[in-house]
């Protein structure tokens, strides 16, 4: 599994912006997605990612605060690995 550097950067910036707490289960789910891929998430983790993590990543990506502005937010691709 290849590390998703763009998602990692986006999650880190969401943490820095106070949108995701590193002590939350949502952060752990995002890290699993980054390091092990979407397919490694359980159905409950996938649900939590799209309910709690994705909206924060989209908010950051759409705000113009994300320094890698050309990077598409991966939150709409539920089939990514």
N, C-alpha and C positions, 0 to 999 in steps of 0.2 A: 504494500500500500504506500502510495506516495503522499507525503505531507502536503496539505493544501495551504500554501503560503498566503494566498490572497484572503482566504477565509480567516486564517490566523491573524493577519493584520487587521481585518475588519473587526473581529472579536476583541482584539487588544485595544483598538480605538474605542469600541463600545464600553469596555471596562474603564479606560481612561476618562471617558465622558460621563461615567457614573450610570450608564444604562444597564450594565450587567455587573452583578456583584460576584467576585471570584469565590465567595463562600457559598454561592447558591448552587443548587443542583443543575440549573440551566447552564451555568458555566462549564460544569463537568460534562454535560451532554454535548455542548459545543466543542469541547476539547476532544471528546471521543470521535465526533464527526470529522474534525480536522485530522486527527492522527490515524484513525482506523477506517474512515469512510462511512458514508451514509448506510451502507448495507449492514454495518456492525451494530446499528441502533435497533433496539427492540421496538415493537409497535408503540408502546407507551412512550419511549424516548423520542420516537419520530413525532408523535402527537405533541409532546412537550416542546420539541424544537420549533415546530411550526406555530404553536400557540404562544410561547413565551420568548424564545430567542429570535426567531425570524422577524417579528415586528420591531424589535429593538435594532436589529441590523439594518432593516429597511429604513427606519427612522434616521439612523446615522448616515446611511448611503444617500438618502434623499435630502439631507440637511446641508450638504456641501462641506461638512466638517471632515469627512473621510479624506485623508491625504492622498489616497490612491483612487481619485475620483473616476478614473476611466475603468475601474474594476466594477463589473456587474455584480450586484448582490446575488449570492447563490441561493437565496431563500425561495425563489420561485421554481427551482429545478428539483422536484422531489425525487427524481430518478437518478440523481448524481451519485457517484460512489466515492 
